[in-house]
Amino acid sequence: MLAQTMKGDETMIDGQKLRALMIQRRMTQGGLAKAAGLSRQTIDDALKGKASIRPNLRTLGGLCRALDVDAAAILKDGETA
């Protein structure tokens, strides 16, 4: 189910990796939010390590699709989806 949280409720998005991918692709927070189908606040929170500390499948999938990467590219080292 898409609303489920990731395995163990401990999967974390790496804000630095996410920011680096955004810069590489010349994407703004608003642009990434629109492409991923998420709110700009969700993107901001993920970059700051706040609300998206435990991303659900919709959040993680949206970010991966929008950035054209697999989950490992935006998760903290050692985390798996």
Summary of the structure (lengths in Angstrom):
residues: 81
radius of gyration: 11.1
end to end distance: 14.1
largest distance: 32.7
contacts: 232
relative contact order: 0.26
helix: 58%
strand: 5%
